[in-house]
């Protein structure tokens, strides 16, 4: 993608919509974690792993990868902290929009 496109008002609106969607999804993902529905947490991680970079958030993709790896390795105790960090990245991104 060109830098001009990334800075266009249309793409900036899409970024905001993406971040708002993730922010609204987080409470449900946290509930899934509490309910030990780890495959649902994995799906969220896989989603942000695949989409974060497209919206200019490489760190979301990286944390999504980390979430997926933690679920695969059954390192469930890492997940709450990773979701907290993802929430912080989302909140920071929205504050900048």
Secondary structure, DSSP 8 states (H G I E B T S, - for coil): --HHHHHSHHHHHHHHHHHHHHHHHHHHHHHHHHTT-HHHHHHHHHHHHHHTGGGT-HHHHHHHHHHHHHHHTT-GGGHHHHHHHHHHHHHHHHHT-
